[in-house]
Amino acid sequence: MTSTAAVASGICARAGAVLLAACTVVSLTACGSPGDDAGSGGTPSGAEAVGGDFKRQDLLVSAVCSPGSGGGGLLQVDGWNPRNWRHEAHAEFSLPNTVKIDRAEDSGSQTVTGLADLCAPDPLGDAPISPDNTSALVRIRSVFDRDFTRVAVVVQDRATGATHVGYVDRSGKLTDLTGPDQGFGLTPHERNAVFAPDGDSVWFTYFEGEGTSFGTGHIASRAVAGDHRLTNQWSGDFYPDLPLNVLGSPARGVLADSVHVTPDGRRMIAWAEGLDNNVLDTPTQSGMPADETAKNARFIHCDEVVGWTDNHTLLCGNSTSNFYTVDTTARGEDLPDNRPAGASDPLLPENDHENLGEVISPDGQRFVFVSSQGEAKDLYVAATKPGSTPQKIERTGDLAVLGPGAVMIDWR
């Protein structure tokens, strides 16, 4: 496996990938100490001394993947202090070449996983395709446990076609939760592995046969401890290209895309086939939400959901390269610029950039976005109130090493 410094150097050298990260509204030009020289593109200054603990508040978490030439790859996860951008935590996961990271649309394998969003190589090059929507960021976060000690994976037996679920820890050890095939019988085809919020189990989907379109499937889980026996959580008809999300406590598996849950966990916005009203009460049971099962549902037009700033206000992006918030309790006619009732004025000044929303601060007052103009891609932080003046994030000090393939996946 390549060294961390070499991997990071290669990441920093790639052009055209989207850099996604987060920060606070401060000038970062001088946030590093005079001795912080990361110009070589290696690991962050002092990375070897940084502890592996990812604290659960006042921390931003980035992830980057360097795919291996024969499969697998190296995942690097880093924790950053949002007040001064000091590097506070670091973890690495060496993925064996048996770990499945290809994209569903490329392989027809019905694999919908954050590892594909983060690690699948660009068909036209060696670099991963940088996620270009917030749905991908949600999927990436879901493959890690709460403290970033393990990453959920799908393991493929290329000889038999079997796929198992398991996890890789920071030492690079792969634990296959499915276990060896049980002799002559049904070949396991377990997919879409994600961690439950408490980290005690890996959840996944499977079909009884090798269906490639809408059909009967299952949501199931395997505990990390004990005998890892398969526990069925739900069975029914669903589209296999829908991501699996595991929400709350007790955990529920929800098959839907663009899932963002309110801070109190009671409401969510999501997309699924047959779900026209996209803001609804968080389901109390596992399954695929639909209009007939959704509770207190209504439709909110939001081109790109960045997340919730509070328990009733969405942060949305639109096709005019701006952002606005929406009070989802408001009623009335749509506003100009294709904004729904309850929408604020645009948050940013008028511009001609392509802006992608990133993570939102825990207090809902700030958010980070990446702004593209031609080949230039820069990070900005702005307030979630109209009239905000975006502050450009300078990649200096510890942050200088954060390469263009990195994505921010958590702001605690």
HUBELUR-V116354 format. One record per pair of residues at least 12 apart in sequence whose C-alpha atoms are under 10 Angstrom apart, sorted by sequence separation. I is the first residue (numbers start at 1). J is the second residue. D is the distance in whole Angstrom. If there is no record, write none. Layout:
i	j	d
I	J	D
I	J	D
//
This chain:
i	j	d
33	45	10
63	75	7
64	76	5
65	77	9
77	89	8
78	90	4
79	91	9
101	113	8
103	115	9
104	116	8
116	128	9
117	129	7
118	130	7
153	165	6
154	166	6
155	167	9
164	176	7
165	177	6
166	178	7
178	190	8
191	203	9
192	204	5
193	205	8
205	217	7
206	218	5
207	219	9
219	231	9
220	232	4
221	233	7
242	254	9
243	255	6
244	256	7
245	257	8
247	259	10
257	269	9
258	270	5
259	271	7
267	279	7
268	280	6
269	281	9
270	282	10
278	290	9
282	294	8
283	295	8
302	314	9
304	316	5
305	317	6
313	325	6
314	326	5
315	327	9
328	340	9
329	341	9
330	342	5
356	368	9
357	369	4
358	370	7
368	380	6
369	381	6
379	391	8
380	392	4
381	393	7
32	45	9
63	76	6
64	77	7
77	90	6
78	91	6
100	113	9
101	114	9
102	115	8
103	116	6
116	129	9
117	130	7
118	131	7
152	165	7
153	166	5
154	167	8
164	177	7
165	178	6
166	179	9
190	203	10
191	204	6
192	205	6
205	218	5
206	219	7
219	232	6
220	233	5
242	255	6
243	256	6
244	257	8
245	258	10
248	261	10
256	269	10
257	270	6
258	271	6
259	272	10
267	280	6
268	281	6
269	282	9
275	288	9
277	290	8
278	291	9
280	293	10
281	294	7
282	295	8
302	315	9
303	316	7
304	317	5
305	318	9
313	326	5
314	327	7
326	339	9
327	340	9
328	341	8
329	342	8
330	343	9
356	369	5
357	370	7
367	380	9
368	381	4
369	382	8
379	392	6
380	393	5
62	76	8
63	77	4
64	78	9
76	90	7
77	91	5
78	92	9
101	115	6
102	116	6
103	117	8
117	131	6
152	166	6
153	167	5
164	178	5
165	179	9
190	204	6
191	205	5
192	206	9
204	218	8
205	219	5
206	220	8
218	232	7
219	233	5
220	234	7
241	255	9
242	256	5
243	257	6
245	259	8
247	261	8
256	270	6
257	271	5
258	272	9
266	280	9
267	281	4
268	282	6
274	288	9
275	289	6
276	290	8
277	291	7
280	294	6
281	295	5
282	296	10
300	314	9
302	316	6
303	317	6
304	318	6
312	326	8
313	327	5
314	328	7
325	339	9
326	340	7
327	341	8
328	342	7
355	369	6
356	370	5
357	371	9
367	381	6
368	382	6
378	392	7
379	393	5
380	394	9
62	77	6
63	78	7
76	91	6
77	92	6
100	115	8
101	116	5
102	117	9
116	131	10
117	132	9
151	166	8
152	167	4
153	168	7
163	178	9
164	179	8
190	205	6
191	206	6
204	219	6
205	220	6
218	233	7
219	234	5
220	235	9
240	255	9
241	256	9
242	257	6
243	258	9
244	259	10
245	260	10
255	270	9
256	271	6
257	272	6
266	281	6
267	282	5
268	283	9
273	288	9
274	289	8
275	290	4
276	291	6
279	294	9
280	295	6
281	296	6
301	316	9
302	317	7
303	318	5
304	319	9
312	327	6
313	328	6
324	339	8
325	340	10
326	341	8
327	342	5
328	343	9
354	369	10
355	370	6
356	371	7
366	381	7
367	382	6
368	383	9
378	393	7
379	394	8
61	77	7
62	78	5
63	79	9
75	91	8
76	92	5
77	93	8
99	115	9
100	116	8
101	117	8
103	119	9
150	166	10
151	167	5
152	168	7
164	180	9
189	205	9
190	206	5
191	207	9
203	219	7
204	220	6
205	221	8
218	234	6
219	235	6
239	255	9
241	257	9
242	258	10
243	259	9
249	265	10
254	270	10
255	271	9
256	272	5
257	273	10
265	281	9
266	282	5
267	283	9
272	288	7
273	289	8
274	290	5
275	291	5
278	294	9
279	295	9
280	296	6
281	297	7
302	318	7
303	319	7
309	325	8
311	327	10
312	328	6
313	329	8
326	342	5
327	343	6
354	370	8
355	371	4
356	372	8
366	382	6
367	383	6
368	384	10
378	394	8
379	395	9
61	78	6
62	79	7
75	92	6
76	93	7
101	118	9
102	119	8
103	120	7
106	123	9
114	131	10
150	167	6
151	168	5
152	169	9
164	181	9
189	206	6
190	207	8
203	220	6
204	221	6
217	234	8
218	235	4
219	236	9
238	255	8
239	256	9
248	265	7
255	272	7
256	273	8
265	282	7
266	283	9
271	288	10
272	289	7
273	290	7
274	291	6
275	292	8
277	294	8
279	296	8
280	297	4
281	298	10
301	318	10
306	323	9
308	325	9
309	326	10
310	327	10
311	328	9
312	329	7
313	330	10
320	337	8
325	342	8
326	343	4
327	344	8
353	370	10
354	371	6
355	372	6
365	382	9
366	383	4
367	384	7
378	395	9
60	78	8
61	79	5
62	80	8
74	92	7
75	93	5
76	94	9
101	119	6
102	120	5
103	121	9
117	135	10
118	136	8
149	167	10
150	168	6
151	169	7
188	206	8
189	207	7
190	208	10
202	220	9
203	221	4
204	222	8
217	235	6
218	236	7
233	251	10
234	252	9
238	256	10
247	265	8
248	266	9
254	272	10
255	273	10
261	279	10
266	284	10
271	289	8
272	290	7
273	291	9
274	292	9
275	293	9
276	294	10
277	295	10
279	297	5
280	298	7
305	323	10
307	325	10
308	326	9
312	330	10
319	337	9
320	338	10
324	342	10
325	343	6
326	344	6
353	371	6
354	372	5
355	373	9
365	383	6
366	384	5
59	78	10
60	79	6
61	80	6
74	93	6
75	94	6
100	119	10
101	120	6
102	121	8
117	136	6
118	137	9
149	168	9
150	169	4
151	170	9
155	174	9
162	181	9
188	207	9
189	208	8
202	221	6
203	222	6
216	235	7
217	236	6
218	237	8
233	252	8
234	253	8
256	275	9
259	278	10
260	279	10
261	280	10
262	281	10
270	289	9
271	290	9
272	291	10
275	294	8
277	296	9
278	297	7
279	298	5
280	299	9
304	323	9
306	325	10
318	337	9
319	338	9
324	343	6
325	344	5
326	345	10
352	371	10
353	372	6
354	373	7
364	383	9
365	384	5
366	385	9
59	79	6
60	80	5
61	81	9
73	93	8
74	94	5
75	95	7
100	120	9
101	121	9
116	136	9
117	137	8
149	169	6
150	170	7
155	175	10
188	208	9
189	209	8
201	221	6
202	222	5
203	223	9
216	236	5
217	237	6
218	238	9
233	253	8
234	254	10
258	278	10
259	279	10
261	281	9
262	282	9
277	297	6
278	298	6
279	299	6
303	323	10
305	325	10
318	338	8
323	343	10
324	344	6
325	345	8
352	372	9
353	373	5
354	374	9
364	384	7
365	385	8
58	79	10
59	80	6
60	81	6
61	82	10
73	94	6
74	95	6
114	135	10
115	136	10
118	139	9
119	140	10
148	169	9
149	170	6
150	171	10
153	174	9
155	176	8
187	208	9
188	209	9
189	210	8
201	222	6
202	223	6
215	236	8
216	237	4
217	238	7
261	282	8
276	297	9
277	298	5
278	299	5
279	300	7
302	323	10
318	339	8
323	344	9
324	345	6
325	346	8
352	373	8
353	374	8
358	379	10
360	381	10
369	390	9
371	392	10
58	80	9
59	81	5
60	82	6
72	94	8
73	95	5
74	96	9
114	136	7
117	139	8
118	140	7
145	167	10
148	170	9
149	171	9
150	172	9
152	174	10
153	175	9
154	176	9
155	177	10
186	208	8
187	209	9
200	222	9
201	223	4
202	224	7
215	237	5
216	238	6
217	239	9
275	297	9
276	298	8
277	299	4
278	300	7
279	301	10
302	324	9
323	345	9
324	346	5
325	347	8
355	377	9
358	380	10
359	381	10
360	382	10
361	383	10
366	388	10
368	390	9
370	392	10
54	77	10
58	81	6
59	82	6
60	83	10
72	95	5
73	96	7
113	136	9
114	137	8
116	139	9
117	140	7
144	167	9
150	173	10
151	174	10
152	175	10
153	176	9
154	177	10
155	178	10
164	187	10
165	188	10
186	209	9
187	210	10
200	223	6
201	224	5
214	237	7
215	238	6
216	239	9
217	240	8
275	298	10
276	299	7
277	300	8
278	301	9
302	325	9
316	339	10
322	345	10
323	346	6
324	347	6
353	376	10
354	377	9
355	378	10
356	379	10
357	380	10
358	381	10
360	383	10
361	384	10
367	390	10
368	391	10
369	392	10
370	393	10
54	78	8
55	79	9
57	81	10
58	82	7
59	83	9
71	95	8
72	96	5
73	97	7
114	138	8
115	139	8
116	140	9
143	167	9
144	168	10
150	174	10
154	178	10
162	186	10
163	187	8
164	188	7
165	189	9
166	190	10
177	201	10
199	223	9
200	224	6
201	225	8
214	238	6
215	239	7
216	240	9
275	299	9
276	300	10
277	301	10
278	302	10
302	326	9
322	346	6
323	347	5
324	348	9
353	377	10
355	379	10
357	381	10
360	384	9
368	392	10
52	77	10
54	79	6
58	83	8
60	85	9
71	96	7
72	97	4
114	139	4
115	140	6
162	187	6
163	188	6
164	189	7
165	190	6
177	202	8
196	221	9
199	224	8
200	225	7
213	238	9
214	239	5
215	240	8
219	244	8
301	326	9
321	346	10
322	347	7
323	348	7
355	380	10
368	393	10
52	78	9
53	79	9
54	80	9
59	85	9
68	94	10
70	96	9
71	97	4
72	98	7
73	99	9
113	139	6
114	140	4
115	141	10
161	187	8
162	188	5
163	189	5
164	190	5
165	191	7
167	193	9
195	221	9
202	228	9
213	239	6
214	240	7
300	326	8
320	346	10
322	348	6
323	349	10
378	404	10
12	39	10
52	79	9
60	87	10
61	88	10
63	90	10
65	92	10
68	95	9
70	97	6
71	98	7
72	99	6
112	139	8
113	140	7
114	141	7
115	142	10
160	187	8
161	188	9
162	189	6
163	190	5
164	191	7
165	192	8
166	193	8
167	194	9
192	219	10
193	220	10
194	221	9
195	222	10
196	223	10
201	228	9
203	230	10
205	232	10
212	239	9
213	240	6
214	241	9
300	327	10
316	343	9
321	348	9
322	349	8
377	404	9
12	40	9
13	41	8
50	78	9
51	79	10
59	87	10
60	88	10
61	89	9
62	90	10
63	91	10
64	92	10
65	93	9
66	94	10
67	95	9
68	96	9
69	97	9
70	98	9
71	99	7
72	100	7
73	101	9
114	142	7
115	143	7
160	188	10
161	189	8
162	190	8
163	191	7
165	193	6
166	194	9
167	195	9
190	218	10
191	219	10
193	221	9
203	231	9
204	232	10
205	233	10
207	235	9
212	240	7
213	241	8
254	282	9
267	295	10
269	297	10
300	328	7
315	343	9
318	346	10
321	349	10
322	350	8
12	41	6
50	79	9
59	88	8
60	89	10
61	90	9
63	92	10
65	94	10
66	95	10
68	97	8
71	100	8
72	101	7
113	142	9
114	143	6
115	144	10
164	193	9
165	194	9
166	195	10
190	219	10
195	224	10
203	232	10
204	233	10
205	234	9
206	235	10
211	240	9
212	241	9
242	271	9
243	272	10
254	283	8
267	296	9
268	297	10
269	298	10
299	328	9
300	329	10
313	342	9
314	343	9
315	344	10
317	346	9
321	350	8
322	351	8
9	39	10
11	41	8
12	42	9
59	89	9
65	95	10
67	97	10
71	101	8
113	143	8
114	144	9
190	220	9
203	233	9
205	235	10
242	272	7
252	282	10
253	283	9
254	284	10
267	297	9
269	299	9
298	328	9
313	343	9
317	347	10
320	350	9
321	351	7
322	352	9
9	40	7
10	41	8
11	42	9
47	78	9
71	102	9
242	273	9
252	283	8
253	284	10
254	285	8
255	286	8
256	287	9
269	300	9
298	329	10
320	351	8
321	352	7
322	353	9
8	40	9
9	41	4
10	42	9
221	253	9
252	284	7
253	285	8
254	286	6
255	287	6
256	288	7
315	347	10
320	352	8
321	353	6
322	354	9
323	355	9
8	41	6
9	42	5
43	76	10
55	88	9
156	189	9
207	240	9
219	252	10
220	253	8
239	272	9
251	284	9
252	285	6
253	286	5
254	287	5
255	288	5
256	289	7
269	302	10
301	334	9
320	353	9
321	354	5
322	355	7
323	356	9
6	40	10
7	41	9
8	42	5
9	43	8
44	78	9
54	88	8
55	89	9
67	101	9
155	189	10
156	190	9
167	201	10
206	240	9
219	253	7
238	272	9
239	273	8
248	282	9
250	284	9
251	285	9
252	286	5
253	287	6
254	288	6
255	289	7
256	290	10
320	354	8
321	355	5
322	356	9
323	357	8
348	382	8
5	40	9
6	41	8
7	42	8
8	43	6
43	78	10
53	88	8
54	89	6
154	189	10
155	190	9
156	191	10
166	201	10
167	202	8
205	240	8
219	254	9
238	273	8
247	282	9
248	283	10
249	284	10
250	285	9
251	286	8
252	287	8
253	288	8
254	289	7
270	305	9
303	338	9
319	354	9
320	355	9
321	356	8
322	357	9
347	382	8
348	383	9
5	41	7
6	42	7
7	43	9
8	44	9
23	59	10
51	87	10
52	88	8
53	89	6
54	90	8
115	151	9
154	190	7
155	191	9
166	202	7
219	255	9
247	283	9
248	284	9
269	305	8
302	338	9
303	339	9
319	355	9
321	357	10
347	383	8
348	384	9
5	42	4
6	43	9
22	59	10
23	60	8
50	87	7
51	88	7
52	89	5
53	90	8
54	91	9
115	152	9
154	191	6
165	202	8
166	203	10
247	284	9
301	338	8
302	339	8
318	355	9
347	384	7
348	385	9
349	386	9
4	42	7
5	43	5
22	60	7
50	88	6
51	89	5
52	90	5
53	91	9
114	152	10
115	153	8
153	191	9
154	192	7
155	193	10
165	203	8
166	204	10
205	243	9
247	285	10
269	307	9
301	339	7
302	340	8
317	355	8
318	356	9
346	384	10
347	385	6
348	386	7
349	387	7
3	42	10
4	43	7
5	44	9
21	60	8
22	61	9
49	88	9
50	89	5
51	90	6
52	91	6
113	152	9
114	153	10
115	154	9
153	192	8
154	193	6
165	204	8
204	243	10
205	244	8
247	286	9
268	307	10
269	308	9
300	339	9
301	340	6
317	356	7
346	385	9
347	386	4
348	387	6
349	388	8
3	43	10
21	61	8
22	62	9
47	87	8
49	89	9
50	90	6
51	91	9
52	92	9
75	115	9
113	153	9
152	192	9
153	193	6
154	194	9
164	204	10
165	205	10
204	244	7
246	286	9
268	308	9
300	340	7
301	341	9
316	356	10
317	357	7
344	384	10
345	385	9
346	386	6
347	387	5
348	388	6
349	389	7
368	408	9
21	62	7
45	86	9
46	87	8
47	88	8
48	89	10
49	90	9
50	91	9
113	154	9
152	193	6
153	194	8
203	244	8
204	245	9
245	286	10
267	308	10
299	340	10
300	341	9
302	343	10
316	357	8
344	385	8
345	386	6
346	387	7
347	388	6
348	389	7
349	390	9
20	62	8
21	63	9
44	86	9
45	87	8
46	88	9
47	89	8
48	90	8
151	193	9
152	194	6
153	195	10
203	245	9
204	246	9
300	342	10
301	343	10
315	357	9
344	386	7
345	387	8
346	388	9
347	389	9
348	390	7
4	47	10
20	63	10
44	87	7
47	90	7
75	118	9
111	154	9
151	194	8
152	195	6
163	206	10
203	246	7
244	287	10
268	311	9
347	390	9
44	88	10
47	91	10
75	119	8
151	195	8
152	196	10
177	221	10
178	222	8
202	246	9
244	288	9
263	307	10
267	311	8
268	312	10
367	411	10
19	64	10
74	119	9
150	195	9
177	222	7
260	305	8
262	307	8
263	308	7
266	311	8
267	312	8
269	314	9
315	360	9
44	90	9
73	119	8
177	223	8
242	288	9
258	304	9
259	305	9
260	306	8
261	307	8
262	308	6
263	309	8
264	310	9
265	311	8
268	314	10
323	369	10
43	90	10
72	119	9
73	120	10
152	199	10
177	224	7
258	305	7
260	307	6
261	308	7
262	309	8
263	310	6
264	311	6
71	119	10
72	120	10
151	199	10
176	224	10
177	225	9
179	227	10
192	240	9
197	245	10
203	251	10
205	253	10
258	306	9
259	307	9
260	308	7
262	310	7
263	311	6
359	407	10
362	410	10
71	120	9
143	192	9
145	194	8
146	195	8
150	199	8
152	201	10
153	202	9
175	224	9
177	226	10
178	227	10
179	228	8
191	240	10
192	241	9
194	243	10
196	245	9
197	246	7
198	247	10
203	252	10
204	253	9
238	287	9
239	288	9
258	307	10
262	311	5
263	312	9
279	328	8
315	364	9
358	407	9
359	408	7
361	410	9
362	411	7
363	412	9
65	115	9
71	121	10
143	193	7
144	194	7
145	195	6
146	196	9
149	199	9
152	202	7
154	204	9
177	227	8
178	228	7
179	229	9
192	242	9
193	243	10
194	244	7
195	245	9
196	246	6
197	247	7
198	248	9
201	251	10
203	253	8
205	255	9
237	287	9
238	288	7
261	311	9
262	312	7
306	356	9
307	357	9
314	364	10
321	371	9
358	408	7
359	409	7
360	410	9
361	411	6
362	412	6
67	118	9
68	119	9
142	193	9
143	194	5
144	195	6
145	196	7
146	197	6
147	198	9
148	199	9
151	202	10
152	203	9
153	204	10
177	228	6
178	229	8
192	243	7
193	244	8
194	245	7
195	246	7
196	247	7
197	248	7
198	249	8
234	285	9
235	286	9
236	287	8
237	288	8
238	289	10
262	313	9
305	356	10
306	357	6
307	358	9
308	359	10
309	360	7
313	364	9
321	372	10
358	409	8
359	410	7
360	411	7
361	412	7
31	83	10
32	84	9
65	117	10
66	118	9
67	119	6
69	121	10
101	153	8
142	194	5
143	195	6
144	196	9
145	197	7
146	198	7
147	199	8
152	204	10
176	228	9
177	229	8
178	230	8
192	244	7
193	245	10
194	246	7
195	247	10
196	248	8
197	249	8
198	250	10
233	285	9
234	286	6
235	287	8
236	288	8
262	314	9
304	356	8
305	357	8
306	358	6
307	359	8
308	360	8
309	361	8
310	362	9
315	367	9
358	410	9
359	411	6
360	412	9
11	64	8
31	84	6
32	85	8
33	86	10
65	118	6
66	119	7
67	120	7
68	121	9
99	152	10
100	153	7
101	154	8
139	192	10
141	194	9
142	195	6
143	196	9
144	197	9
145	198	7
146	199	6
177	230	9
191	244	10
192	245	10
196	249	9
197	250	10
198	251	9
233	286	7
234	287	6
235	288	10
304	357	8
305	358	10
306	359	7
307	360	7
308	361	10
309	362	8
310	363	8
311	364	10
358	411	10
359	412	10
11	65	8
30	84	10
31	85	7
32	86	8
64	118	7
65	119	5
66	120	9
67	121	7
99	153	6
100	154	5
101	155	9
140	194	9
141	195	9
142	196	8
145	199	5
146	200	10
196	250	10
197	251	7
233	287	8
234	288	9
260	314	9
306	360	8
308	362	10
309	363	7
310	364	6
11	66	7
28	83	10
31	86	8
32	87	10
63	118	8
64	119	8
65	120	9
66	121	9
93	148	10
98	153	10
99	154	6
100	155	6
101	156	10
139	194	8
142	197	8
144	199	8
145	200	9
196	251	7
197	252	10
309	364	4
310	365	9
8	64	9
10	66	8
26	82	10
28	84	7
65	121	10
92	148	9
93	149	9
95	151	9
98	154	8
99	155	5
100	156	6
145	201	9
165	221	9
166	222	9
196	252	9
308	364	7
309	365	7
7	64	10
8	65	9
23	80	9
24	81	9
25	82	9
26	83	8
27	84	9
28	85	8
69	126	9
91	148	7
92	149	9
93	150	8
98	155	5
99	156	6
100	157	10
145	202	9
165	222	8
166	223	10
167	224	9
196	253	9
307	364	9
309	366	9
7	65	9
8	66	8
22	80	9
23	81	8
24	82	6
25	83	8
26	84	8
68	126	10
90	148	9
91	149	8
92	150	10
93	151	8
95	153	9
97	155	9
98	156	6
99	157	9
144	202	10
166	224	8
309	367	9
7	66	7
21	80	10
22	81	10
23	82	5
24	83	6
25	84	10
26	85	10
67	126	8
91	150	10
96	155	9
97	156	9
98	157	7
143	202	9
194	253	10
325	384	7
7	67	10
22	82	8
23	83	7
24	84	8
66	126	9
67	127	8
98	158	8
143	203	10
307	367	10
324	384	8
325	385	8
23	84	8
24	85	9
66	127	8
67	128	7
306	367	9
323	384	9
324	385	8
325	386	9
4	66	10
23	85	7
65	127	9
66	128	7
166	228	10
306	368	10
323	385	10
324	386	8
22	85	9
65	128	7
100	163	9
306	369	9
323	386	9
2	66	9
64	128	9
99	163	9
100	164	10
98	163	10
99	164	9
100	165	10
2	68	9
7	73	10
64	130	10
99	165	9
220	286	10
1	68	8
7	74	8
99	166	9
219	286	8
7	75	10
8	76	9
99	167	10
219	287	8
7	76	9
99	168	9
218	287	9
219	288	10
315	384	8
4	74	8
78	148	10
1	72	10
2	73	9
3	74	9
4	75	10
77	148	8
1	73	8
2	74	8
4	76	8
77	149	10
95	167	10
96	168	9
1	74	8
95	168	7
63	137	10
94	168	8
95	169	9
93	168	7
94	169	8
95	170	10
99	174	9
309	384	8
75	151	9
93	169	6
94	170	8
96	172	8
98	174	10
63	140	9
92	169	9
93	170	5
94	171	8
95	172	7
96	173	9
115	192	10
63	141	9
91	169	10
92	170	6
93	171	7
94	172	5
95	173	9
96	174	8
113	191	8
114	192	9
115	193	10
62	141	10
91	170	7
92	171	8
93	172	6
94	173	8
95	174	8
111	190	9
112	191	8
113	192	5
114	193	9
115	194	10
61	141	10
91	171	10
92	172	8
93	173	9
94	174	9
109	189	10
111	191	6
112	192	5
113	193	7
114	194	8
93	174	10
110	191	7
111	192	6
112	193	9
113	194	8
109	191	9
110	192	8
111	193	9
61	148	10
4	92	9
56	146	9
55	146	10
56	147	8
100	191	9
113	204	10
2	94	10
54	146	9
55	147	8
1	94	8
54	147	6
112	205	10
1	95	10
53	147	7
54	148	7
76	170	10
111	205	9
1	96	10
52	147	9
53	148	8
54	149	9
75	170	10
110	205	10
52	148	9
53	149	9
110	206	10
52	149	8
74	172	10
263	362	9
110	210	10
263	363	10
109	210	9
110	211	9
263	364	10
109	211	10
110	212	7
142	244	9
143	245	10
109	212	8
110	213	9
142	245	7
108	212	7
139	243	7
142	246	8
108	213	10
138	243	10
139	244	8
142	247	10
139	245	8
136	243	10
138	245	9
135	243	9
17	127	8
20	130	9
16	127	10
17	128	8
18	129	8
19	130	8
20	131	9
14	126	9
15	127	9
17	129	7
18	130	5
19	131	9
20	132	10
14	127	7
16	129	9
17	130	5
18	131	7
14	128	10
16	130	9
17	131	9
18	132	8
17	132	10
11	127	8
10	127	9
11	128	10
20	137	10
52	170	9
139	257	9
138	257	9
139	258	9
138	258	8
139	259	9
136	257	9
137	258	10
138	259	7
135	257	7
136	258	8
138	260	8
135	258	5
134	258	7
135	259	7
133	258	9
134	259	9
135	260	9
134	260	10
112	240	8
113	241	10
110	239	9
111	240	8
112	241	6
113	242	10
114	243	9
110	240	6
111	241	7
112	242	7
113	243	7
109	240	9
110	241	6
111	242	9
112	243	6
113	244	8
109	241	9
110	242	9
111	243	9
112	244	8
108	241	10
110	243	10
135	270	10
104	240	10
105	241	9
104	241	7
138	306	10
135	304	9
137	306	10
134	304	7
135	305	8
133	304	7
134	305	7
135	306	9
133	305	9
134	306	6
133	306	9
134	307	9
137	358	8
134	356	8
137	359	9
133	356	7
134	357	7
132	356	7
133	357	8
134	358	7
132	357	10
133	358	9
134	359	9
140	407	9
141	408	9
142	409	9
140	408	10
141	409	6
140	409	7
141	410	7
137	407	8
139	409	9
140	410	10
136	407	10
137	408	8
138	409	7
137	409	6
138	410	9
136	409	10
137	410	9
130	404	9
131	405	9
130	405	6
131	406	10
134	409	9
129	405	8
130	406	8
131	407	8
128	405	7
130	407	8
127	405	8
82	361	9
119	405	10
118	405	9
118	406	9
118	407	8
60	359	9
60	361	9
59	361	10
58	361	9
59	362	10
58	362	9
57	362	9
85	395	10
87	397	9
88	398	10
85	396	9
86	397	8
87	398	6
85	397	8
86	398	6
87	399	8
84	397	10
85	398	7
86	399	8
84	398	10
85	399	7
84	399	10
80	398	9
80	399	9
78	402	9
78	406	10
77	406	9
79	408	10
82	411	9
76	406	9
77	407	10
78	408	9
81	411	10
82	412	9
77	408	10
79	410	9
80	411	9
77	409	10
79	411	10
20	356	9
22	358	7
23	359	9
20	357	9
21	358	7
22	359	7
23	360	10
24	361	9
18	356	10
20	358	7
21	359	8
22	360	8
23	361	9
64	402	9
20	359	9
22	361	9
63	402	9
64	403	8
66	405	9
62	402	9
64	404	9
65	405	8
25	366	8
64	405	6
65	406	8
24	366	8
25	367	10
63	405	9
64	406	4
65	407	10
23	366	9
24	367	8
25	368	10
63	406	6
64	407	6
22	366	10
23	367	8
24	368	8
62	406	6
63	407	5
64	408	9
22	367	8
23	368	7
62	407	5
63	408	6
22	368	5
23	369	10
61	407	9
62	408	4
63	409	7
21	368	7
22	369	8
61	408	6
62	409	6
63	410	9
20	368	8
21	369	8
22	370	9
60	408	7
61	409	6
62	410	7
20	369	7
21	370	8
60	409	8
61	410	5
62	411	9
19	369	10
20	370	6
60	410	6
61	411	6
19	370	7
20	371	9
47	398	9
59	410	8
60	411	4
61	412	8
18	370	8
19	371	9
45	397	8
46	398	9
59	411	6
60	412	6
18	371	9
19	372	10
44	397	9
45	398	6
58	411	8
59	412	5
18	372	8
44	398	5
45	399	9
57	411	8
58	412	6
25	380	9
26	381	9
43	398	9
44	399	7
45	400	9
56	411	9
57	412	5
23	379	9
24	380	9
25	381	6
43	399	10
44	400	8
45	401	8
56	412	6
20	377	9
21	378	10
22	379	8
23	380	8
24	381	7
25	382	7
39	396	9
43	400	10
44	401	6
55	412	9
16	374	10
17	375	10
18	376	10
19	377	7
20	378	9
21	379	7
22	380	8
23	381	6
24	382	8
25	383	8
38	396	8
39	397	9
42	400	9
43	401	6
44	402	8
16	375	7
18	377	7
19	378	7
20	379	7
21	380	9
22	381	7
23	382	10
24	383	10
37	396	9
38	397	7
41	400	8
42	401	6
43	402	8
15	375	8
16	376	8
17	377	9
18	378	9
19	379	7
20	380	10
21	381	10
36	396	9
37	397	7
38	398	7
40	400	9
41	401	5
42	402	9
43	403	10
15	376	10
16	377	8
18	379	10
36	397	5
37	398	8
38	399	8
39	400	7
40	401	8
41	402	8
42	403	10
15	377	10
35	397	9
36	398	7
38	400	6
39	401	7
41	403	8
28	391	10
31	394	10
33	396	10
34	397	8
36	399	10
37	400	8
38	401	6
25	389	10
27	391	8
28	392	9
29	393	8
30	394	9
31	395	10
32	396	7
33	397	7
36	400	9
37	401	9
38	402	10
25	390	9
26	391	8
27	392	8
28	393	6
29	394	6
31	396	7
32	397	4
33	398	9
25	391	6
26	392	9
27	393	7
28	394	6
29	395	8
30	396	7
31	397	6
32	398	6
24	391	9
25	392	9
26	393	8
27	394	8
28	395	8
29	396	6
30	397	7
31	398	8
32	399	8
23	391	10
25	393	9
28	396	7
29	397	8
31	399	9
32	400	9
23	392	10
24	393	9
28	397	8
23	393	7
22	393	9
28	399	9
21	393	9
21	399	10
21	402	9
20	402	9
21	403	10
19	402	8
20	403	9
21	404	10
19	403	7
20	404	8
18	403	9
19	404	4
20	405	8
21	406	7
22	407	9
23	408	10
17	403	9
18	404	6
19	405	6
20	406	6
21	407	6
22	408	6
17	404	6
18	405	6
19	406	6
20	407	4
21	408	5
22	409	9
12	400	9
15	403	10
16	404	8
17	405	6
18	406	8
19	407	6
20	408	6
21	409	8
22	410	9
23	411	9
12	401	7
14	403	8
15	404	7
16	405	9
17	406	9
18	407	8
19	408	9
20	409	9
21	410	10
22	411	8
11	401	9
12	402	7
13	403	8
14	404	7
15	405	9
21	411	10
11	402	9
12	403	4
13	404	8
14	405	8
9	401	8
11	403	5
12	404	6
13	405	10
8	401	7
9	402	10
10	403	9
11	404	7
12	405	8
8	402	8
9	403	8
11	405	6
12	406	9
8	403	7
10	405	10
11	406	8
5	401	10
8	405	10
//
